[in-house]
Amino acid sequence: MNELTLEKRIYNDYVSALKSKDKERAQLLNFIRAAMKYIAIDLKKDVLSDEEVISVLKKNQKQLTETKESGIAANKQDIIVKAEKELLIIAEYLPQPMAEAQLIKIIDQTIAETGAVSQKDMGKVMKEVLAKVGISADARKTSALVKERLKA
């Protein structure tokens, strides 16, 4: 029997949240489902691949992180708490992030392969690293680590 696609899993969890009257979870999952639907329409597809769903989730995760940071800056506890809850829900559907040690190893290997020596080479290194790690590493964290490694 086939394993559930990520899109189907989100739909099933949305239905469960509605049935259990978990309003916050249902609202977030419905919002994600709508975002997935827009992407599917743009791509002229009926069903999105797991990679496409993950890209929608990561985009939402990034927006929520920015919302949380804005809440912290404005000292709005209600915004911070809501964003943290929603980030936890989204994290349930994302693959486990790559360990930092493994990411650093890939970055160092890529720097050696590309012959990068300074910050000017950052774009070249980032392109190669992101191609290798795909969705298993956060781009912002990867960028910070590449910058740090190129300074050394």
N, C-alpha and C positions, 0 to 999 in steps of 0.2 A: 504494500500500500504506500502511495506517495505521501511524503511529509507535506504538511501545510505550507503554502507559500506565505511569505511575510504579509502580503496584502490581505490574504484570507484570514490569517491569524489576527490581524488588527481589526478586521470586520467582526470576527467572532467575539473578540474581547469587547468591542463596542456594544454588540448586542447583549453580552453578559452584563456590562456596566449599566445599560438601560434597564435590564430586568432587575438588577440588584439596587436600582435607584442611586447609583454612584454618579451623581450629577457632574462633578468635576472631571472624572475620568472619561465619561461619555462625551462631554463637551470637547475635551482635548482630542480624543480619538476621532470624533466627527470632523473636527477642524483638519486633522491629518488626512482623513479620508477625502475631504474636499480638495486638499492640495494635491493628493495623488490623482484624483479625477481630472484636475486641470492639466497635470503633466501627461496623463494618458491621452487626453484630447489633443494636446499639442503634438504628441508623438504618433497620433492616429493608431492607438493600440487599445485593445479591450482590457488587457491585463498587463500590469507592470512586472518587470523582473525584480528579484529581490534587491539587486544593486540599485535600480531606479528608486525603489521604495526607501532604501537606506539613504540615498541622496536627499530625498524629501525630508526624512527624519533628521538628518544632519543639518539641513537648512533651518528646520524648526528649532533644533537644539541650539544653533548659533543665535537665532533671534531671542530665544528664552534666556540665554546667557547674557546677551546684551541688555535685555529687560531687567535681569537680576542686578547687573552692574549699575544700571540707571537707578534702580531702587535703592541700592547701597549708597550711591552718591547723593540721592535725595533723602536718605534715611526714612524710606517708606517700608516699614516692616511687612505690611500686608502684601505688597508687590513681591518682596523678596521671598516670602513663604510660599506664595502661589507659584512663582517661577521655579523654586526648588522642587516642589511637588511634581510639577509638570516635567521637569528635567529627569526626575527619577522614573516617571512613567515612560518617557521616550527611551531612556537607557535600557529598559527591559527588552526593547526590540532591536537595539544596535549590537553588533558583534563586540566582544571584549576588545578593548584597545590594546595595541601592541605594548609590551613592556618597554620602559624607557631604555634599559640596557641594550635590548635588541635593536631598538630604533637608532641608538647612538652607533652601534656596530655597523648598521647599514649606511648611515650617514658617513662615517669614517671611510668605509669601503668605497662609497661613491665619490668622495672627495679625492681619494687616491686614483680611482679610475679616470676621473675627468681632469685630473691635474690641477684642480682648483687651488688657488693660493691666497685669495683675498675676497673681500666683500663683493667685489665686482663680479665674481664668479657665482654669486648666490643663486641667481636665476637658473643657471645651467644645472647646479647641484640640486636645487629644489625640484626641478622638472624630473630629473632622474630618480630622486628619492621617492617622490610621490608616485611615479610610475611603478616602482618596486613595491611600495607598501600598500598602495591602493587605498581602500577605505578603512584599513585597520589602524591608522594613526591619524591624529588630529592635525590638520594642516597648520594651525596657529602654533601648536607645540613644536611641530617639526621645524617650522620656520625659525623659531627661537633657538632651537638646538643647532640648526645649521649655522645660524649667525654666530652663535657661541663657539662652535667648532672651527669656523673660518677665522675667528679672531686669534685663536690659540696658535 
